[in-house]
Amino acid sequence: MPDYFSHDYNARNDPKLIKLRMKMGMEGIGIFWSLIEMMYEQSGYLMHSQYDIYADALHTQCEKLKAVIENFDLFESDKIGFWNESCRRRLQLRENKSETARNSANKRWLCKGNANAMPVQIGIDAIKERKERKKVNIYSPDFESFWSAYPRKESKATAMTSWNKQNPVLSDILTALEWQCKQEQWLKDNGQFIPMPATYINQRRWEDQETQKKYIHPTRILQ
């Protein structure tokens, strides 16, 4: 049975959604419900810093997605992310029902042994496994190749946001990293001067010119 989320059958008559449709047409309605789907996949909470990732996943413009989120009072927000109150309430109700089912299964297990409770537990585990498989991987294959090659691995999500903004050519970056990883500035002091991944991408450092001076580790001089 596929995962689903419930909503009021007459939600289209909500004044906020009517205002959204009048301003942005059915495209705005589609963006709204797609964001609600994402929230059900991500425990009811999405990040402001990932607008561009969500827009790319929905094949729409980031400006349109931002307008749906911020201009029609359809979502609540804080400094980090945003959510929909109705979605949050329904998720909490679902979690409460799941907790009740787990408690009932545990009671049956204790009272009757594991013969009857095991099928219930297996069903719950299967639902959890299916939800885990449905989680969206926000990291593209090209970015993962960059991340694997880059010598400093910090703030991966932030680096992915920068990657989507700059849209670099992977082969150009890998070619640059071949010589940049050998430079004195990157090798000295245990690599503490290597730029953060997001900084490297934002500054388009793969476009730097290769310098002739190479770093020679002190132990090699003694050989």
Buried (B, 14 or more C-beta within 10 A) or exposed (E): EEEEBEEEEEBEEEEEBEBBBEEBEEBBBBBBEBBBBBBBBBEBBBBBEBBBBBBBBBEBBBEBBBBBBBEBEBBEEEEEBBBBEBBBEBBEEEEEEEEEBEEEBEEBBEEEEEEEBEEBBEEBEEBEEEEEEEEEEBBBEBBBBBBEEBEBEEBBEBBBBBBBEBEBEBEEBBEBBEEBBEBEBBBEEEEEEBBBBBBBBBEEBBEEEEEEEEEEEEEEEEE
